[in-house]
């Protein structure tokens, strides 16, 4: 009896530990972009280094400086472009730093055909479709699909492209939205169409590629996991582009396997 009590106690301790994991202390940077600034005389000298294989728009945190920055035509850096520029400082105090947006503004992608993001011969069930109630009700996720891949299942590139973002150092998951920013994922850029695709909830250290790699459609890129905001192992997959308002806009997908993403509902099975 004592042995059983000890075992049950250990199990309860493990379960309690699993549900009491705290959020990571540090957010992992997925996109290795270079930015530095310094004052030289009456000017702010900014050095920008786009180390990615996709266009990147830089937006200075100081709105006044950013307006003059954009007036000089410094809006988008091409893939692997490095640039140094100066803007006149009208005042000594300014807000430092910058943000960035992946992609160049386009009216619409040239094509929305992609392959299912898993291995040939495999079939998986749709866990959540477009505009799902659980987590597909805002932003890019409105047109995302969740496939019921298991931990360790292979994720594949949906089209030819470059790896432009990668995080695979997170280990845990949580069942509420506070975990949203702590999922492992890969972002691919597809220059032939202007699309980006994202593959989310990867296994810790589950990436099979690195930022800068060129991948082919169907190539294994990662292992599925259970990280970030989730209640079950699955692959969260979405395609999007940068529209003319400079916003990330998700799109519906015509899969080459003759499925339309907008028609897929929870419980549907898709086969590659």
Long-range contacts (C-beta under 8 A, 24 or more apart in sequence): 21-172, 21-174, 23-174, 23-178, 23-179, 23-182, 24-170, 24-172, 24-182, 27-181, 27-182, 28-167, 28-169, 28-170, 30-165, 30-166, 30-167, 30-185, 30-187, 31-100, 31-102, 31-164, 31-165, 31-187, 31-211, 32-211, 33-100, 34-82, 35-97, 35-98, 37-96, 39-89, 40-86, 42-88, 42-89, 43-86, 43-87, 43-88, 43-89, 44-86, 44-87, 44-89, 44-94, 45-84, 45-85, 45-86, 46-84, 46-85, 46-86, 46-87, 46-98, 47-82, 47-83, 47-84, 48-74, 48-77, 48-82, 48-83, 48-84, 48-85, 49-82, 50-77, 50-78, 50-79, 50-80, 50-81, 50-82, 51-80, 51-211, 51-212, 52-79, 52-80, 52-102, 52-162, 52-164, 52-165, 52-189, 52-211, 52-212, 53-79, 53-80, 53-162, 53-163, 53-164, 53-189, 53-191, 53-212, 53-214, 54-79, 54-102, 54-103, 54-162, 54-164, 54-189, 54-191, 54-196, 55-79, 55-102, 55-103, 55-104, 56-100, 56-101, 56-102, 56-103, 57-100, 57-101, 57-103, 57-104, 57-105, 57-242, 57-246, 58-98, 58-99, 58-100, 59-98, 59-99, 59-100, 59-101, 60-95, 60-97, 60-98, 61-95, 61-96, 61-97, 61-98, 61-99, 62-94, 62-95, 62-96, 64-90, 64-94, 65-89, 65-94, 65-95, 76-104, 79-162, 101-242, 101-246, 101-248, 102-164, 102-165, 102-187, 102-189, 102-196, 102-242, 103-189, 103-194, 103-196, 103-241, 103-242, 103-248, 104-194, 104-242, 105-242, 105-243, 105-244, 105-245, 105-246, 106-194, 106-241, 106-242, 106-243, 106-244, 107-243, 107-244, 108-241, 108-243, 109-193, 109-194, 109-195, 109-241, 109-251, 110-192, 110-193, 110-194, 111-192, 111-193, 111-195, 112-193, 112-195, 112-239, 112-251, 112-252, 112-253, 112-254, 113-159, 113-253, 113-254, 113-255, 113-256, 114-158, 114-159, 114-195, 114-197, 114-239, 114-253, 114-254, 114-255, 114-256, 115-156, 115-157, 115-158, 115-159, 115-217, 115-218, 115-255, 115-256, 115-257, 115-272, 116-158, 116-255, 116-256, 116-257, 116-259, 116-270, 116-272, 117-147, 117-155, 117-156, 117-157, 117-158, 117-197, 117-199, 117-235, 117-237, 118-147, 118-149, 118-153, 118-154, 118-155, 118-156, 118-235, 118-272, 119-154, 119-156, 119-218, 119-220, 119-272, 120-218, 120-272, 121-272, 122-153, 122-271, 122-272, 123-269, 123-270, 123-271, 123-272, 124-148, 124-149, 124-269, 124-270, 125-267, 125-268, 125-269, 126-264, 126-265, 126-266, 126-267, 126-268, 126-269, 126-270, 127-232, 127-234, 127-266, 128-266, 129-261, 129-264, 129-265, 129-266, 129-268, 130-252, 130-261, 130-262, 130-264, 132-266, 135-177, 135-229, 139-248, 139-250, 140-198, 140-238, 140-240, 140-248, 140-250, 141-236, 141-238, 141-250, 142-250, 143-238, 143-239, 143-240, 143-250, 143-251, 143-252, 143-261, 143-262, 144-236, 144-237, 144-238, 144-250, 145-236, 145-237, 145-238, 145-253, 145-261, 145-264, 146-234, 146-235, 146-236, 146-237, 147-234, 147-235, 147-237, 147-270, 148-232, 148-233, 148-234, 149-224, 149-233, 149-234, 149-235, 150-224, 150-233, 151-203, 151-223, 151-224, 151-225, 151-226, 151-233, 152-203, 152-223, 152-224, 153-223, 153-224, 153-235, 154-220, 154-222, 154-223, 154-224, 155-186, 155-199, 155-202, 155-220, 155-221, 155-222, 155-223, 155-224, 155-235, 156-217, 156-218, 156-219, 156-220, 156-221, 157-188, 157-197, 157-215, 157-216, 157-217, 157-218, 157-219, 157-221, 158-188, 158-197, 158-217, 158-237, 158-239, 159-188, 159-190, 159-192, 159-193, 159-195, 159-197, 159-217, 160-190, 160-192, 160-214, 160-215, 160-216, 160-217, 161-188, 161-189, 161-190, 161-191, 161-197, 161-214, 161-215, 162-188, 162-189, 162-191, 162-212, 162-213, 162-214, 162-215, 163-187, 163-188, 163-209, 163-210, 163-211, 163-212, 163-213, 163-215, 163-221, 164-188, 164-189, 164-196, 164-211, 165-198, 165-211, 166-207, 166-209, 166-210, 166-211, 167-202, 168-202, 168-203, 168-204, 168-205, 168-206, 168-207, 168-222, 169-204, 169-205, 170-204, 170-227, 170-228, 171-204, 171-227, 172-227, 173-201, 173-226, 173-227, 173-228, 173-229, 173-230, 174-228, 174-229, 175-229, 175-230, 175-231, 176-229, 177-229, 178-229, 179-228, 179-229, 179-230, 180-228, 180-229, 181-228, 182-227, 182-228, 182-229, 183-227, 183-228, 183-229, 183-230, 183-236, 184-225, 184-227, 184-228, 186-221, 186-222, 188-215, 188-221, 194-241, 194-242, 195-239, 195-240, 195-241, 195-251, 196-239, 196-240, 196-241, 196-248, 197-237, 197-238, 197-239, 198-236, 198-237, 198-238, 198-239, 198-240, 199-235, 199-236, 199-237, 200-228, 200-235, 200-236, 200-237, 200-238, 201-225, 201-226, 201-227, 201-228, 201-230, 201-233, 201-234, 201-235, 201-236, 202-227, 203-227
